[in-house]
Amino acid sequence: MPGYKKKQDTVQETLILSAEQYVPAEMVRPSISEFQRTVLSYYERSGRHDMPWRHTTDPYHILVSEIMLQQTQVERVTLKYPEFIAAFPDFTALAGAPLANILRVWQGMGYNRRAIALQKCAIRVTGEYGGILPRDVDTLATFPGIGYATASSIAAFAFNLPVAFIETNIRRVFIHYFFRNKDPVRDDEILPLVDQALYRKNPRVWYWALMDLGASLKKSVPNPNRRSVHYTKQSAFEGSDRRLRGQVLKLLVSRGEMASAAIIRELGKDRDRVLKILAGLEEEGFIRKAGKKIMLVS
């Protein structure tokens, strides 16, 4: 990246000293300047430059990609993202679309509540902010389906703002390079280093680089995130309630409306379990009842 190999200024040198004082001396770790060179060199050489959402700064497109990338593999998002943008090209189109249409395009992504959260975000942007996504992280974090990390990533990628945050790939990189001999590691130990190492000349590229390096580390070394106090192993999808929820929604997308008895019969699952799933979907705003019929909220 142009300029990143230049000599660090006085402020950066102060940050390097601060980082070295913060990390216990017995740990094997690079200086901040060495770490920046490592990360940015990796991205220049091996980064995932072909991701379609990395060729836009449109805040709507960035929002869609960040919500899609929550708990979904990049390869799947790469296929679904262009289709979703083509179907719903802006906040106005998404805000006014029937939920059935949104879920139809969303099929294959899983975690369908993200689709309804996306539409609620679009409705709020068009209704409260004149169709313009706010730049402020704290404001973004109040939107449906968006926590602080996602809000920060949107701010970095859409607006190139120098915000410090942690997500799974970033955590993996910092534990690997700065906490090799420590177990467990807390996020409040990592965050000061994230802030100190932040390449403020181009936060967008810096976070792309960190996330790509983190994804690569997952394949090349034992997962450093297992040493995080925040690590939780994802539960199995096959046979789970999450899978059953998706099957119910897929049925309603294709059939339009069905009686609960027909849904139970079609899925071949325990009646009480399906009814519990239906109650949860109704409470979350996915479906509604009209007499004996169940349908998607329009």
C-alpha positions in Angstrom: 0.0 0.0 0.0 1.6 3.4 -1.0 3.2 5.0 2.0 2.9 2.3 4.6 6.7 1.5 4.6 7.6 5.1 5.3 9.4 5.9 8.6 6.9 6.2 11.5 6.4 9.7 12.9 6.8 10.7 16.6 3.2 9.8 17.4 3.6 6.3 16.0 6.9 5.8 17.8 5.1 6.7 21.1 2.5 4.1 20.3 5.2 1.4 19.6 6.7 2.1 23.1 3.3 1.9 24.6 2.5 -1.4 23.0 5.8 -2.9 24.1 5.2 -1.8 27.7 1.7 -3.2 27.6 2.6 -6.7 26.4 4.6 -8.8 29.0 8.2 -9.1 28.1 8.3 -12.9 28.0 5.9 -13.0 25.1 7.2 -13.3 21.5 5.8 -10.4 19.6 6.7 -7.9 16.9 6.9 -4.2 17.3 3.9 -2.2 16.0 5.8 -1.1 12.9 6.9 -4.7 12.1 3.4 -5.9 12.6 2.0 -3.3 10.2 4.5 -4.3 7.6 3.7 -7.9 8.0 -0.1 -7.4 7.7 0.0 -5.0 4.8 2.6 -7.1 2.9 0.4 -10.1 3.3 -2.5 -8.3 1.9 -0.6 -6.9 -1.1 0.7 -10.4 -1.8 -2.2 -12.7 -0.9 -5.2 -10.6 0.0 -8.7 -11.4 -1.3 -8.9 -8.5 -3.7 -11.7 -9.9 -5.9 -14.5 -9.6 -3.3 -17.3 -7.5 -5.0 -18.0 -5.5 -1.8 -14.4 -4.4 -1.8 -14.9 -2.5 -5.1 -17.5 -0.1 -3.7 -17.9 2.4 -0.9 -21.7 2.6 -1.2 -22.9 2.4 2.4 -25.9 0.3 1.5 -23.8 -2.2 -0.3 -21.3 -2.3 2.6 -24.2 -2.8 5.1 -25.6 -5.7 3.1 -22.2 -7.4 2.8 -21.4 -7.0 6.5 -24.8 -8.5 7.6 -24.4 -11.3 5.1 -20.8 -12.1 6.4 -22.1 -12.6 9.9 -21.8 -16.4 10.5 -21.7 -17.2 6.8 -18.7 -18.4 4.7 -17.2 -15.8 2.4 -17.6 -18.2 -0.6 -21.4 -18.4 -0.1 -21.7 -14.6 0.4 -19.7 -14.0 -2.8 -22.4 -15.9 -4.7 -25.5 -14.4 -3.0 -24.4 -10.8 -2.6 -24.7 -9.8 -6.3 -28.1 -11.4 -6.5 -29.4 -9.6 -3.4 -28.1 -6.2 -4.6 -29.6 -6.8 -8.1 -33.0 -7.6 -6.5 -32.9 -4.8 -3.9 -30.4 -2.1 -5.2 -30.9 0.5 -2.5 -32.4 1.2 0.9 -35.8 2.3 -0.7 -36.1 -0.9 -2.7 -35.3 -3.1 0.3 -37.6 -1.2 2.7 -40.6 -1.6 0.4 -40.1 -5.2 -0.6 -42.4 -8.0 0.6 -40.7 -10.2 3.2 -41.4 -13.3 1.1 -39.4 -11.8 -1.8 -36.5 -11.0 0.5 -36.5 -14.5 2.0 -36.7 -16.0 -1.4 -33.5 -14.2 -2.5 -31.9 -14.9 0.9 -32.4 -18.7 0.7 -29.1 -20.6 1.2 -27.7 -18.0 3.5 -29.1 -19.3 6.8 -29.8 -17.3 9.9 -32.9 -15.8 8.3 -33.4 -13.3 11.0 -30.6 -11.3 9.4 -32.8 -10.8 6.4 -35.6 -9.2 8.4 -33.0 -7.2 10.4 -31.6 -5.8 7.1 -35.1 -4.7 6.0 -35.7 -3.1 9.4 -32.4 -1.2 8.9 -33.5 0.0 5.5 -36.9 1.1 6.9 -35.1 3.1 9.6 -32.6 4.7 7.2 -35.4 5.8 4.8 -37.8 6.8 7.6 -35.4 8.6 10.0 -32.3 9.5 8.1 -33.5 10.5 4.6 -32.1 7.5 3.0 -28.5 8.2 4.2 -26.8 5.7 6.4 -25.4 7.4 9.6 -21.6 7.4 9.9 -21.5 7.4 13.7 -20.6 4.0 15.2 -22.7 4.4 18.3 -25.7 5.3 16.2 -25.1 2.3 13.8 -24.8 0.0 16.8 -28.5 0.7 17.6 -29.7 -0.6 14.3 -31.4 -4.1 14.2 -28.9 -6.9 13.9 -25.9 -4.6 14.2 -23.6 -4.8 17.3 -20.6 -2.6 18.0 -18.2 -4.8 15.9 -20.4 -4.7 12.8 -21.1 -1.0 13.3 -17.4 -0.4 13.4 -16.7 -2.5 10.3 -19.4 -0.6 8.4 -17.8 2.7 9.5 -14.4 1.5 8.4 -15.4 0.0 5.1 -18.0 2.5 4.0 -16.5 5.7 5.4 -12.8 4.8 6.0 -13.1 5.9 9.6 -10.2 4.9 12.0 -12.2 3.0 14.5 -10.7 0.2 16.7 -12.8 -3.0 17.1 -12.4 -6.7 17.4 -14.1 -9.5 15.4 -13.1 -13.2 15.1 -10.4 -12.8 12.4 -8.9 -9.7 14.0 -8.8 -11.5 17.4 -7.1 -14.5 15.8 -4.3 -12.3 14.3 -3.6 -10.4 17.5 -3.6 -13.5 19.7 -1.2 -15.2 17.3 1.3 -12.4 17.1 1.1 -10.8 20.5 -0.1 -13.4 22.9 1.6 -16.6 21.8 2.4 -17.8 25.4 -0.8 -16.6 27.1 -4.0 -18.5 27.8 -6.6 -17.3 28.2 -6.6 -13.9 26.5 -9.3 -11.2 27.1 -10.6 -8.8 24.5 -9.8 -5.9 26.8 -6.1 -7.0 26.6 -6.3 -7.1 22.8 -8.2 -3.8 22.1 -5.4 -1.4 23.1 -3.1 -3.1 20.6 -5.8 -3.0 17.9 -6.0 0.8 18.5 -2.2 1.2 18.5 -1.6 -0.8 15.4 -4.4 0.8 13.4 -3.1 2.0 10.0 -4.9 5.4 10.1 -3.9 6.4 6.6 -6.2 3.8 5.2 -8.3 2.0 7.8 -10.4 0.3 5.1 -7.4 -1.5 3.6 -6.0 -2.2 7.0 -9.0 -4.1 8.2 -9.3 -6.0 4.9 -5.7 -7.0 5.4 -6.2 -8.1 9.1 -9.3 -10.1 8.2 -7.7 -11.8 5.3 -4.6 -12.7 7.4 -6.9 -14.0 10.2 -8.7 -16.2 7.7 -5.4 -17.6 6.4 -4.2 -18.3 10.0 -7.2 -20.4 10.6 -6.1 -22.8 7.9 -2.4 -22.8 8.7 -2.0 -22.9 12.5 -4.0 -24.3 15.5 -6.8 -21.8 16.0 -5.5 -19.0 18.3 -9.1 -18.0 19.1 -9.4 -21.2 21.3 -7.3 -19.3 23.8 -9.7 -16.4 23.9 -12.1 -16.2 26.9 -14.8 -15.3 24.4 -14.4 -18.5 22.3 -17.5 -20.6 21.8 -17.7 -23.5 19.4 -20.7 -23.2 17.0 -23.3 -25.9 17.5 -24.0 -28.4 14.8 -26.5 -27.3 12.1 -27.8 -30.6 11.0 -31.0 -31.5 12.9 -30.9 -28.3 14.9 -33.8 -25.9 15.6 -32.0 -23.4 13.4 -32.2 -25.8 10.5 -35.9 -26.5 11.2 -36.6 -22.8 11.2 -35.1 -22.5 7.8 -37.1 -25.4 6.5 -40.4 -23.8 7.8 -39.6 -20.5 6.1 -38.6 -22.3 2.9 -42.0 -24.0 2.8 -43.9 -20.8 3.3 -41.8 -19.0 0.7 -42.7 -21.7 -1.9 -46.3 -22.4 -0.8 -47.4 -18.9 0.3 -49.6 -20.1 3.2 -50.1 -23.4 5.0 -51.9 -24.8 8.0 -49.7 -25.7 11.0 -50.8 -29.4 10.6 -49.7 -29.4 7.0 -46.3 -27.9 8.0 -45.9 -30.6 10.7 -46.9 -33.3 8.2 -44.6 -32.0 5.5 -41.5 -31.8 7.7 -42.2 -35.1 9.4 -41.1 -33.6 12.8 -42.3 -33.8 16.3 -45.5 -31.7 16.6 -44.6 -29.8 19.8 -41.2 -29.0 18.4 -42.6 -27.5 15.2 -45.3 -25.6 17.1 -42.5 -24.1 19.3 -40.6 -23.1 16.1 -43.7 -21.5 14.7 -44.4 -19.6 17.9 -40.8 -18.2 17.9 -41.1 -17.2 14.2 -44.3 -15.4 14.9 -42.9 -13.6 17.9 -39.9 -12.5 15.9 -42.1 -11.1 13.1 -41.4 -13.6 10.4 -44.9 -15.1 10.2 -48.5 -14.4 11.1 -51.7 -16.4 11.5 -55.0 -15.8 9.7 -57.5 -18.4 11.0 -55.9 -21.8 10.6 -53.5 -20.5 8.0 -49.9 -19.5 8.6 -48.1 -17.1 6.2 -45.1 -14.9 5.9 -45.5 -11.3 7.1 -46.0 -9.1 4.0 
